Amino acid sequence: MPSRNTEKTSRRSSKVSARRLTRKKSPRDTSRASRSTSSLSMRLLQPTRQPTRTMLPRSDPLGRPVFRRRRATASAPIGALLLVVSLAGGGCTPSAPPTTDGSSVPPASDPLVVYCSHDQLFSEPILARFTRKTGIAVRVRHDTEATKSLGLVNRLIREKSSRVCDVFWNNQVLGTTDLLTHDLLAEYKGSGWRRIPEVFKDPDGRWCGFAARLRVWIVNTEKLPATVESVERAVTARDLSRMAVARPLFGTTLTHYCLLWHADNGRTLRAQHVDRRRRGLIEVPGNATVKNLVARGTCDLGWTDTDDFFVGLDDGHPVGMLPIRLADGRTICMPNSVSIVKGTQRLSAARRLVDFLLSAETELALARSPSRQVPLGEIDEESLPAEVRRLRPWVADGAHLEELRTSRAACLAWLRTEYAR
């Protein structure tokens, strides 16, 4: 009997073991296995410490000792390569040195930062050509049509203690001269500066003009002839609701007003301004809007710049133009201006851009562009479009823009009071 019981017990144990071996895993078992596998994977993916020169004992995921040896064959070439790259200047870019006023300036290898108030449509091709020619990358900040150069001038003044800009390309001289009082512009008399006439540049090389526009009357020729007599009759009429100008708080209309102010410290200008507004003068945000109103026949005439006039002409609108002349007969000629911001760490690249913008190549490109800007330096007259050759005598009659420095502050203060009402 004992032997039979023992035999039954043995058979029962064998069946239980077989059932355990063939039993399917429960969800709980599967979950545990999954967590175990996931934990194992995470441990395998974790970075290991850098091995030393000696053999270091480690454990694999199952707890067995593993020995890893540092690869001596790879370390020497890599170290030598890093040394060579470092000596060749290809290592990490050094941190920016502080300026004299304590601000940090980006390293010279960064793109050249240009603040540009000239229309993006015309300035982008010029800057792209500079990059193709020199390999110097340029990062550009433009301004809006309404604020134009004044917005960028104020930005440069705000950034005086932490300067970002390297080169300021202004679409006129007004504003650039304001930066002189803040000691923000560096002196540079390069090849470009030397080819521009004295009247269009700072004698110390802190700014230089190039590629000018003019203030003009734009006239819808289906409404009235583009003659001095017809414009005079329209301006002196009792109703000025068919004439448009840009608000004179910004841009070239502010330059226009400042030159009018300079004649007699603003007495005539203030009287004319009040009278024209009383007679219904239309004031709009910018010169392009003036051009649109006249070109479409909404207004008969207005004040704008030559580049905006040519846009309307090229679009097929019936427009003509006449130069706006001051009381003494001088025209209002407004060159672009370029200057280097003092303290730049990209001085060599900045000088190359300045020389490029002041070159005959750039002036000719802007003359042949849709804006038809007038070269100031010596250039082959026959290479210029006929419309630009027509403008050259008007430029020669231009008022001296140095006068703006003494009149701008007073004129702008009056205008801000006038438009705050």
C-alpha positions, 0 to 999 in steps of 0.5 A, spaced: 500 500 500 505 505 501 508 503 494 501 504 491 500 511 494 507 513 493 506 512 485 499 515 485 502 521 488 508 521 483 503 521 478 499 527 480 505 531 481 507 530 474 500 532 471 501 538 475 508 540 473 505 539 466 499 543 467 504 549 469 508 548 463 503 548 458 498 553 462 498 560 458 500 566 461 495 571 464 494 578 463 498 580 469 504 575 467 504 579 461 504 585 464 510 584 468 514 581 463 512 587 459 515 592 464 521 587 465 523 588 458 521 595 458 526 596 464 531 592 461 531 596 454 531 603 458 537 600 462 540 598 455 539 605 452 542 609 458 549 612 456 554 609 459 560 613 463 566 614 459 571 608 460 578 609 462 585 607 460 584 601 465 579 595 464 573 596 468 568 591 471 561 592 469 554 588 469 550 586 463 542 586 464 542 579 467 548 581 472 553 577 469 560 581 469 562 584 463 569 588 461 570 593 456 576 596 454 577 603 451 579 603 444 586 606 444 586 606 436 581 611 435 583 616 441 589 618 438 587 620 431 581 624 434 585 628 438 590 630 433 584 632 428 581 636 434 587 639 435 588 641 428 581 644 427 582 648 433 589 651 430 586 652 424 580 656 427 575 651 426 573 650 433 567 653 437 566 661 436 568 665 441 564 669 445 562 676 443 567 681 446 564 687 450 564 694 447 566 700 451 560 701 453 559 694 456 554 691 451 555 685 448 556 685 440 555 678 436 562 675 433 564 677 426 562 671 423 555 672 424 551 675 418 552 683 417 546 686 420 543 692 416 537 696 418 534 699 411 528 704 410 529 703 402 523 700 399 524 692 400 522 691 392 528 695 390 533 694 396 533 686 396 536 685 389 542 690 391 543 686 397 543 680 394 548 682 389 552 684 394 552 677 398 553 673 391 559 678 389 563 678 396 560 671 400 558 676 406 551 674 408 546 680 410 540 680 415 536 686 413 531 689 418 526 693 414 521 699 416 514 700 415 511 705 409 508 710 414 514 710 419 520 709 414 526 712 416 524 715 423 522 708 426 529 705 424 532 712 427 529 711 433 530 704 434 538 705 433 538 710 438 534 706 443 539 700 442 545 705 443 547 701 449 546 694 446 547 695 439 545 690 434 545 694 427 552 694 423 550 698 417 544 703 416 541 704 409 537 710 410 532 712 404 534 719 405 539 724 409 534 726 414 534 722 420 541 719 419 544 726 421 540 726 427 544 720 429 550 724 429 548 728 435 548 721 439 555 719 437 552 713 433 556 713 426 563 711 425 568 715 420 569 712 414 572 715 407 573 709 402 573 709 395 565 710 395 565 716 399 571 719 394 566 719 388 560 722 391 560 730 390 561 734 397 554 737 397 551 730 398 556 727 404 559 728 411 566 731 410 568 727 416 565 720 413 560 719 418 554 718 412 554 719 405 549 720 400 547 716 393 542 714 388 537 720 389 530 721 388 526 728 388 519 730 391 515 731 385 508 733 383 504 727 380 498 729 376 493 725 373 493 728 366 486 726 364 484 731 369 489 737 368 495 738 364 502 737 367 504 744 367 506 749 372 500 754 370 495 748 371 498 746 378 498 753 380 491 754 379 489 748 382 493 749 388 490 756 389 483 754 388 478 754 394 477 747 394 483 742 395 479 736 396 482 733 389 489 734 392 493 729 396 499 729 401 502 724 406 502 726 413 508 730 414 510 726 421 515 721 417 519 720 411 520 724 405 514 729 406 517 730 413 524 732 409 519 737 405 516 740 411 523 741 414 526 745 408 520 749 408 520 751 415 528 752 414 526 758 410 523 763 415 523 759 421 516 756 420 512 762 419 510 761 412 509 753 413 505 754 419 500 759 415 500 754 409 499 748 413 493 751 416 490 754 410 490 748 406 487 743 411 481 748 412 480 748 404 479 740 404 486 737 403 487 730 403 492 727 408 494 719 407 499 715 410 504 715 405 506 717 398 504 710 395 497 712 397 498 719 394 500 715 387 494 711 388 489 716 389 492 720 383 493 714 378 486 712 379 483 719 378 480 719 385 485 726 386 487 730 381 494 732 383 499 731 389 505 730 392 510 724 392 517 722 390 519 720 383 520 712 385 512 712 386 511 716 380 514 711 376 511 705 379 504 709 377 507 710 370 509 703 369 502 700 371 499 704 365 496 710 369 495 717 366 500 720 370 505 726 369 510 729 374 513 736 375 519 738 380 516 741 387 521 747 387 522 751 394 521 759 394 528 760 391 527 755 386 531 750 388 528 742 388 528 737 394 533 732 392 533 726 397 539 721 396 539 715 400 544 715 405 549 709 408 553 709 414 557 705 419 554 704 426 560 705 431 562 699 435 561 694 430 565 688 430 564 686 423 567 693 421 571 690 415 564 687 412 561 693 413 566 697 409 565 693 404 558 694 403 558 701 404 563 701 398 559 697 394 552 701 395 556 707 393 559 704 387 557 706 380 555 699 379 550 700 384 548 707 382 547 704 375 543 698 378 538 703 381 537 708 376 535 702 371 531 699 376 523 701 376 525 706 381 529 710 376 534 713 382 539 718 380 546 717 380 550 722 384 557 720 382 561 720 376 557 715 371 556 714 363 550 718 361 549 714 355 548 708 360 542 711 364 535 711 362 532 717 358 527 718 364 533 718 369 537 723 364 531 728 364 532 728 372 539 729 372 538 737 372 533 737 377 538 734 382 543 739 380 538 744 383 537 741 389 537 744 396 543 743 401 540 738 406 545 740 411 540 745 413 535 740 415 539 739 422 537 746 424 530 745 422 528 738 423 527 738 431 523 745 431 519 743 425 517 736 428 515 738 435 510 743 431 507 737 427 507 733 433 503 738 437 499 740 431 497 732 429 495 731 437 489 735 437 
